């Protein structure tokens, strides 16, 4: 299920995450250090909230074991082809770079590290501590193509969500209370750890917090009528204010501020935009933004590879001068290549291969 205006936001925010990860040495300091760029990692939490909203909208009625396993197969088919492809490509590029072009990538890993990171990622475990004790990487223990930790968290949460919906349906239990209890447990764990930005260790906990809020966005949205369109502008204004103050903090204070405000900010924003049809909704519904929205999953999983290779190639191999104008030019070129490459993976991996798996393993009646 896709909601055009929310899908557009997911595409825009995928590009913002790419900007967050873009190497500082290839950007003007004023651009790199801008508070919106530096806090754009928070958009991963927007993805979790939106996922909770969409999944609850589509799968709130899982009532049998067969429906549960069909739901899991659909989620696996949606996530796995692109995850496997991008992880394998990243492994191949890393191996080639390690042995033939050591200056192309910013970090060189051992073969054993790469193998464990690869297994960690394709088994959906790189948001947990199951495999990460077996390897130590220059970029941490977030697996191969490290933004994929959030895909691991997504799959773990999908299983948890489907199981809760199934059990609550069978036992006639109010699932809202179950989700409230789990939400408070996850928040309590984060407070205990004094951390919100979990990734490779307890990334699924971070995901649970935002995903459950997304579920309640669906619940509230299903009970309310359309809202005043002017409320839409609260989202960009609140986003700027929150990111500004978040950027002024550090350490555990920043972590706790993010825990208290970021998931709620995105939950409220998705609720407002979904329930209104104002100017912002119209802007987000234009075709170019919808196009970027369709590519959001590919952009997210492709971006580390592209933003690493293209700037290194342009500045270190081609020898482009690092004047501010050229830095911005290479950035724009990198983003264009990222979008074009993501369009290819969207068509051939997400749509074509994913579609074939869906036709083979999902009954048309399900």
PASE-276906 format. One record per residue (C-alpha): residue in three letters; x, y, z. Coordinates in Angstrom, 2 decimals, padded with zeros to 5 digits. Example, Ala and Ser with C-alpha at 12.3 -4.5 7.8 and 13.67 -1.06 7.14 Angstrom:
["Ala"; [012.30; -004.50; 007.80]]
["Ser"; [013.67; -001.06; 007.14]]
This chain:
["Unk"; [000.00; 000.00; 000.00]]
["Unk"; [001.31; 003.41; -000.96]]
["Unk"; [-000.03; 006.83; 000.06]]
["Unk"; [001.42; 009.24; -002.50]]
["Unk"; [002.13; 012.23; -000.27]]
["Unk"; [003.65; 010.11; 002.52]]
["Unk"; [005.62; 008.14; -000.05]]
["Unk"; [007.06; 011.39; -001.34]]
["Unk"; [008.26; 012.27; 002.14]]
["Unk"; [009.93; 008.88; 002.41]]
["Unk"; [011.79; 009.56; -000.84]]
["Unk"; [012.89; 013.05; 000.21]]
["Unk"; [014.06; 011.76; 003.58]]
["Unk"; [015.98; 008.89; 001.96]]
["Unk"; [017.99; 011.51; 000.08]]
["Unk"; [018.47; 013.45; 003.33]]
["Unk"; [019.91; 010.33; 004.97]]
["Unk"; [022.30; 010.10; 002.02]]
["Unk"; [023.40; 013.69; 002.68]]
["Unk"; [023.93; 012.85; 006.34]]
["Unk"; [026.30; 010.02; 005.41]]
["Unk"; [028.13; 011.99; 002.70]]
["Unk"; [031.84; 012.31; 003.51]]
["Unk"; [032.71; 015.62; 005.18]]
["Unk"; [035.94; 016.04; 003.18]]
["Unk"; [033.88; 016.29; -000.02]]
["Unk"; [031.50; 019.02; 001.15]]
["Unk"; [031.87; 022.69; 002.09]]
["Unk"; [031.94; 022.98; 005.88]]
["Unk"; [028.93; 025.31; 005.97]]
["Unk"; [026.83; 022.77; 004.09]]
["Unk"; [028.05; 019.69; 005.94]]
["Unk"; [027.60; 021.30; 009.38]]
["Unk"; [024.12; 022.68; 008.74]]
["Unk"; [021.93; 021.50; 011.60]]
["Unk"; [019.29; 019.97; 009.32]]
["Unk"; [021.92; 017.85; 007.52]]
["Unk"; [023.57; 016.80; 010.77]]
["Unk"; [020.28; 015.65; 012.31]]
["Unk"; [018.93; 013.94; 009.20]]
["Unk"; [019.78; 010.54; 010.65]]
["Unk"; [016.52; 010.99; 012.56]]
["Unk"; [014.62; 010.36; 009.34]]
["Unk"; [015.27; 006.65; 009.86]]
["Unk"; [012.76; 006.96; 012.68]]
["Unk"; [010.28; 008.53; 010.27]]
["Unk"; [010.61; 005.35; 008.18]]
["Unk"; [009.76; 003.23; 011.22]]
["Unk"; [006.71; 005.33; 012.13]]
["Unk"; [005.48; 005.32; 008.53]]
["Unk"; [006.03; 001.57; 008.32]]
["Unk"; [003.95; 001.03; 011.46]]
["Unk"; [001.17; 003.15; 009.99]]
["Unk"; [001.18; 001.39; 006.62]]
["Unk"; [001.47; -002.14; 008.02]]
["Unk"; [-001.33; -001.52; 010.52]]
["Unk"; [-003.51; -000.12; 007.74]]
["Unk"; [-002.96; -003.16; 005.54]]
["Unk"; [-002.60; -006.03; 008.00]]
["Unk"; [-004.67; -005.18; 011.08]]
["Unk"; [-006.89; -008.22; 010.43]]
["Unk"; [-004.52; -011.22; 010.68]]
["Unk"; [-006.78; -013.89; 012.17]]
["Unk"; [-005.34; -017.27; 011.16]]
["Unk"; [-001.99; -019.02; 010.98]]
["Unk"; [-002.27; -019.12; 007.19]]
["Unk"; [-002.88; -015.36; 007.05]]
["Unk"; [000.10; -014.82; 009.36]]
["Unk"; [002.48; -016.83; 007.19]]
["Unk"; [001.16; -015.18; 004.02]]
["Unk"; [001.80; -011.81; 005.64]]
["Unk"; [005.37; -012.83; 006.54]]
["Unk"; [006.02; -014.11; 003.01]]
["Unk"; [004.84; -010.81; 001.57]]
["Unk"; [007.06; -008.83; 003.92]]
["Unk"; [010.05; -011.06; 003.18]]
["Unk"; [009.52; -010.80; -000.58]]
["Unk"; [009.25; -007.03; -000.25]]
["Unk"; [012.50; -006.65; 001.67]]
["Unk"; [014.78; -009.50; 000.74]]
["Unk"; [015.54; -009.29; -003.02]]
["Unk"; [016.94; -005.76; -002.80]]
["Unk"; [018.65; -006.44; 000.52]]
["Unk"; [020.40; -009.52; -000.90]]
["Unk"; [021.34; -007.73; -004.11]]
["Unk"; [022.74; -004.58; -002.50]]
["Unk"; [024.58; -006.54; 000.18]]
["Unk"; [026.18; -008.82; -002.42]]
["Unk"; [027.15; -005.90; -004.65]]
["Unk"; [028.63; -004.10; -001.66]]
["Unk"; [030.64; -007.19; -000.74]]
["Unk"; [032.00; -007.53; -004.28]]
["Unk"; [032.93; -003.85; -004.46]]
["Unk"; [034.59; -004.02; -001.05]]
["Unk"; [036.63; -007.09; -002.10]]
["Unk"; [037.73; -005.46; -005.36]]
["Unk"; [038.58; -002.21; -003.60]]
["Unk"; [040.53; -003.97; -000.86]]
["Unk"; [042.79; -005.77; -003.31]]
["Unk"; [042.91; -003.53; -006.40]]
["Unk"; [041.87; 000.01; -005.45]]
["Unk"; [042.59; 000.57; -001.74]]
["Unk"; [042.12; 004.34; -002.13]]
["Unk"; [038.60; 004.01; -003.53]]
["Unk"; [036.91; 003.14; -000.24]]
["Unk"; [037.58; 004.94; 003.01]]
["Unk"; [037.86; 001.78; 005.12]]
["Unk"; [039.64; -001.52; 004.43]]
["Unk"; [038.26; -004.63; 006.11]]
["Unk"; [039.64; -008.14; 006.56]]
["Unk"; [038.10; -011.01; 004.58]]
["Unk"; [036.78; -012.62; 007.77]]
["Unk"; [035.13; -009.35; 008.81]]
["Unk"; [033.45; -009.03; 005.42]]
["Unk"; [032.15; -012.60; 005.53]]
["Unk"; [030.65; -012.22; 009.00]]
["Unk"; [029.21; -008.81; 008.13]]
["Unk"; [027.64; -010.30; 005.00]]
["Unk"; [026.04; -013.17; 006.92]]
["Unk"; [024.92; -010.77; 009.64]]
["Unk"; [023.10; -008.64; 007.07]]
["Unk"; [021.45; -011.21; 004.83]]
["Unk"; [020.14; -013.06; 007.90]]
["Unk"; [018.39; -009.89; 009.19]]
["Unk"; [020.49; -009.95; 012.37]]
["Unk"; [022.53; -006.75; 012.12]]
["Unk"; [020.22; -004.79; 014.43]]
["Unk"; [020.95; -007.36; 017.15]]
["Unk"; [024.01; -008.62; 018.99]]
["Unk"; [023.78; -012.18; 017.67]]
["Unk"; [026.59; -011.99; 015.11]]
["Unk"; [028.35; -008.70; 015.81]]
["Unk"; [030.62; -010.20; 018.48]]
["Unk"; [032.28; -012.26; 015.73]]
["Unk"; [033.70; -009.29; 013.87]]
["Unk"; [034.93; -005.75; 014.41]]
["Unk"; [034.66; -003.29; 011.56]]
["Unk"; [036.04; 000.19; 011.01]]
["Unk"; [032.45; 001.37; 010.72]]
["Unk"; [031.17; -000.58; 013.71]]
["Unk"; [029.18; -003.80; 013.69]]
["Unk"; [026.20; -002.79; 011.60]]
["Unk"; [026.75; -005.47; 008.98]]
["Unk"; [027.46; -005.11; 005.29]]
["Unk"; [026.12; -001.83; 003.85]]
["Unk"; [025.52; -000.51; 007.34]]
["Unk"; [022.19; 001.38; 006.84]]
["Unk"; [020.70; -002.09; 006.37]]
["Unk"; [020.56; -002.44; 010.18]]
["Unk"; [017.16; -000.75; 009.96]]
["Unk"; [015.95; -003.39; 007.48]]
["Unk"; [016.91; -006.02; 010.04]]
["Unk"; [014.90; -004.12; 012.65]]
["Unk"; [011.95; -003.85; 010.23]]
["Unk"; [011.81; -007.61; 009.65]]
["Unk"; [012.07; -008.40; 013.36]]
["Unk"; [009.26; -005.93; 014.07]]
["Unk"; [007.12; -007.35; 011.25]]
["Unk"; [007.29; -010.78; 012.88]]
["Unk"; [006.49; -009.33; 016.29]]
["Unk"; [003.59; -007.22; 014.97]]
["Unk"; [002.02; -010.07; 013.01]]
["Unk"; [002.28; -012.41; 015.99]]
["Unk"; [000.65; -009.89; 018.34]]
["Unk"; [-002.20; -009.24; 015.90]]
["Unk"; [-002.72; -012.99; 015.41]]
["Unk"; [-002.67; -013.84; 019.13]]
["Unk"; [-004.91; -010.93; 020.07]]
["Unk"; [-007.40; -011.96; 017.39]]
["Unk"; [-007.47; -015.58; 018.54]]
["Unk"; [-007.61; -014.83; 022.26]]
["Unk"; [-009.96; -011.83; 021.90]]
["Unk"; [-007.44; -009.58; 023.65]]
["Unk"; [-007.32; -005.82; 023.18]]
["Unk"; [-004.08; -005.50; 021.22]]
["Unk"; [-003.82; -001.77; 021.94]]
["Unk"; [-002.92; -002.53; 025.54]]
["Unk"; [-000.31; -005.04; 024.44]]
["Unk"; [001.31; -002.45; 022.20]]
["Unk"; [001.18; 000.14; 024.98]]
["Unk"; [002.95; -002.24; 027.37]]
["Unk"; [005.61; -003.09; 024.77]]
["Unk"; [006.05; 000.61; 023.95]]
["Unk"; [006.63; 001.52; 027.59]]
["Unk"; [009.02; -001.41; 027.97]]
["Unk"; [011.06; -000.25; 024.95]]
["Unk"; [011.09; 003.36; 026.17]]
["Unk"; [012.08; 002.19; 029.65]]
["Unk"; [014.94; 000.16; 028.20]]
["Unk"; [016.17; 003.21; 026.27]]
["Unk"; [016.01; 005.36; 029.40]]
["Unk"; [017.89; 002.68; 031.34]]
["Unk"; [020.59; 002.63; 028.65]]
["Unk"; [020.43; 006.44; 028.30]]
["Unk"; [020.41; 005.88; 024.55]]
["Unk"; [017.99; 006.29; 021.68]]
["Unk"; [020.16; 006.00; 018.56]]
["Unk"; [020.54; 002.23; 018.75]]
["Unk"; [021.77; 000.55; 015.56]]
["Unk"; [023.77; -002.67; 015.55]]
["Unk"; [023.09; -003.72; 019.14]]
["Unk"; [019.48; -002.89; 019.98]]
["Unk"; [018.33; -001.28; 016.75]]
["Unk"; [015.11; -003.28; 016.86]]
["Unk"; [014.25; -001.57; 020.18]]
["Unk"; [014.56; 001.83; 018.54]]
["Unk"; [012.42; 000.55; 015.68]]
["Unk"; [009.74; -000.83; 018.01]]
["Unk"; [009.19; 002.57; 019.64]]
["Unk"; [008.51; 004.37; 016.37]]
["Unk"; [006.69; 001.46; 014.71]]
["Unk"; [004.18; 001.16; 017.57]]
["Unk"; [003.55; 004.92; 017.43]]
["Unk"; [002.88; 004.41; 013.72]]
["Unk"; [000.33; 001.75; 014.65]]
["Unk"; [-001.44; 004.25; 016.92]]
["Unk"; [-001.35; 006.83; 014.14]]
["Unk"; [-003.35; 004.35; 012.09]]
["Unk"; [-005.73; 003.72; 014.99]]
["Unk"; [-006.39; 007.42; 015.63]]
["Unk"; [-006.58; 008.15; 011.91]]
["Unk"; [-009.27; 005.49; 011.47]]
["Unk"; [-011.39; 007.16; 014.16]]
["Unk"; [-011.17; 010.77; 013.01]]
["Unk"; [-012.34; 012.88; 010.09]]
["Unk"; [-010.34; 015.28; 007.95]]
["Unk"; [-008.37; 017.98; 009.74]]
["Unk"; [-007.82; 021.64; 008.96]]
["Unk"; [-005.38; 021.83; 006.04]]
["Unk"; [-003.45; 024.67; 007.69]]
["Unk"; [-002.20; 022.23; 010.32]]
["Unk"; [000.07; 020.70; 007.66]]
["Unk"; [002.53; 023.54; 008.06]]
["Unk"; [003.15; 022.53; 011.65]]
["Unk"; [005.27; 019.69; 010.33]]
["Unk"; [008.06; 021.66; 008.59]]
["Unk"; [008.05; 024.31; 011.33]]
["Unk"; [008.29; 021.78; 014.14]]
["Unk"; [010.90; 019.80; 012.23]]
["Unk"; [013.18; 022.82; 011.89]]
["Unk"; [012.76; 023.84; 015.54]]
["Unk"; [013.31; 020.32; 016.89]]
["Unk"; [016.37; 019.70; 014.69]]
["Unk"; [017.83; 023.05; 015.71]]
["Unk"; [017.59; 022.33; 019.44]]
["Unk"; [018.63; 018.70; 018.95]]
["Unk"; [021.78; 019.88; 017.20]]
["Unk"; [022.69; 022.05; 020.19]]
["Unk"; [022.84; 019.04; 022.50]]
["Unk"; [025.22; 016.12; 022.87]]
["Unk"; [025.76; 012.90; 024.77]]
["Unk"; [023.03; 011.28; 026.84]]
["Unk"; [021.05; 014.54; 027.02]]
["Unk"; [020.72; 014.52; 023.23]]
["Unk"; [019.77; 010.83; 023.24]]
["Unk"; [017.00; 011.41; 025.78]]
["Unk"; [015.75; 014.52; 024.01]]
["Unk"; [015.54; 012.52; 020.77]]
["Unk"; [013.72; 009.69; 022.55]]
["Unk"; [011.17; 012.11; 023.98]]
["Unk"; [010.47; 014.13; 020.85]]
["Unk"; [011.53; 012.50; 017.54]]
["Unk"; [009.12; 009.52; 017.34]]
["Unk"; [006.24; 011.71; 018.57]]
["Unk"; [007.12; 014.45; 016.06]]
["Unk"; [006.97; 012.03; 013.14]]
["Unk"; [003.85; 010.31; 014.44]]
["Unk"; [002.03; 013.64; 014.76]]
["Unk"; [003.29; 014.78; 011.36]]
["Unk"; [002.13; 011.63; 009.56]]
["Unk"; [-001.25; 011.88; 011.28]]
["Unk"; [-001.70; 015.52; 010.28]]
["Unk"; [-000.60; 015.06; 006.66]]
["Unk"; [-002.70; 011.91; 006.24]]
["Unk"; [-005.82; 013.62; 007.60]]
["Unk"; [-005.53; 016.88; 005.64]]
["Unk"; [-005.46; 017.95; 002.00]]
["Unk"; [-003.79; 021.33; 001.90]]
["Unk"; [-001.05; 022.95; -000.12]]
["Unk"; [001.70; 020.79; 001.37]]
["Unk"; [-000.21; 017.63; 000.45]]
["Unk"; [-000.61; 018.96; -003.10]]
["Unk"; [003.12; 019.66; -003.34]]
["Unk"; [003.98; 016.18; -002.06]]
["Unk"; [001.62; 014.67; -004.63]]
["Unk"; [003.42; 016.01; -007.70]]
["Unk"; [004.89; 013.38; -010.01]]
["Unk"; [008.62; 014.07; -009.51]]
["Unk"; [008.29; 013.65; -005.75]]
["Unk"; [006.10; 010.58; -006.18]]
["Unk"; [008.81; 009.16; -008.45]]
["Unk"; [011.46; 009.72; -005.77]]
["Unk"; [009.09; 008.16; -003.25]]
["Unk"; [008.81; 004.97; -005.29]]
["Unk"; [012.59; 004.73; -005.33]]
["Unk"; [012.98; 005.36; -001.59]]
["Unk"; [013.85; 001.79; -000.60]]
["Unk"; [016.40; 001.51; -003.40]]
["Unk"; [017.83; 004.95; -002.62]]
["Unk"; [018.21; 003.99; 001.03]]
["Unk"; [020.04; 000.71; 000.38]]
["Unk"; [022.09; 002.03; -002.56]]
["Unk"; [023.23; 005.33; -001.15]]
["Unk"; [026.31; 004.30; 000.84]]
["Unk"; [027.86; 002.58; -002.18]]
["Unk"; [027.18; 005.49; -004.54]]
["Unk"; [028.17; 008.34; -002.20]]
["Unk"; [031.38; 006.49; -001.41]]
["Unk"; [032.48; 005.54; -004.93]]
["Unk"; [031.49; 008.61; -006.96]]
["Unk"; [033.17; 011.35; -004.85]]
["Unk"; [036.30; 009.24; -004.29]]
["Unk"; [036.51; 008.56; -008.01]]
["Unk"; [035.99; 012.20; -008.99]]
["Unk"; [038.38; 013.74; -006.46]]
["Unk"; [041.01; 011.05; -005.96]]
["Unk"; [041.22; 009.40; -009.38]]
["Unk"; [039.98; 012.03; -011.85]]
["Unk"; [041.58; 014.77; -009.73]]
["Unk"; [038.74; 017.29; -009.65]]
["Unk"; [039.66; 020.46; -007.74]]
["Unk"; [038.02; 020.76; -004.30]]
["Unk"; [036.75; 024.28; -004.72]]
["Unk"; [033.30; 024.87; -003.13]]
["Unk"; [031.62; 025.10; -006.54]]
["Unk"; [033.09; 021.77; -007.63]]
["Unk"; [032.24; 020.13; -004.32]]
["Unk"; [028.58; 021.03; -004.79]]
["Unk"; [028.74; 019.98; -008.43]]
["Unk"; [030.06; 016.53; -007.56]]
["Unk"; [027.42; 016.24; -004.83]]
["Unk"; [024.67; 016.93; -007.37]]
["Unk"; [026.23; 014.48; -009.82]]
["Unk"; [026.37; 011.86; -007.06]]
["Unk"; [022.70; 012.34; -006.20]]
["Unk"; [021.71; 012.11; -009.88]]
["Unk"; [023.67; 008.87; -010.27]]
["Unk"; [022.10; 007.57; -007.05]]
["Unk"; [018.59; 008.28; -008.34]]
["Unk"; [019.32; 006.76; -011.77]]
["Unk"; [020.92; 003.65; -010.30]]
["Unk"; [018.06; 003.31; -007.81]]
["Unk"; [015.56; 003.49; -010.67]]
["Unk"; [017.33; 000.53; -012.27]]
["Unk"; [017.29; -001.52; -009.06]]
["Unk"; [013.67; -000.52; -008.46]]
["Unk"; [012.63; -001.83; -011.87]]
["Unk"; [014.72; -004.98; -012.04]]
["Unk"; [015.12; -006.03; -008.41]]
["Unk"; [012.16; -004.65; -006.51]]
["Unk"; [009.54; -004.91; -009.25]]
["Unk"; [010.69; -007.66; -011.60]]
["Unk"; [012.38; -010.15; -009.28]]
["Unk"; [010.14; -009.27; -006.33]]
["Unk"; [007.10; -009.64; -008.60]]
["Unk"; [008.23; -013.07; -009.75]]
["Unk"; [008.69; -014.29; -006.21]]
["Unk"; [005.29; -012.90; -005.27]]
["Unk"; [003.59; -014.67; -008.17]]
["Unk"; [005.32; -017.94; -007.25]]
["Unk"; [004.85; -017.96; -003.49]]
["Unk"; [001.75; -015.88; -002.78]]
["Unk"; [-001.65; -017.21; -003.70]]
["Unk"; [-003.69; -014.71; -005.69]]
["Unk"; [-006.59; -015.15; -003.32]]
["Unk"; [-004.54; -014.20; -000.26]]
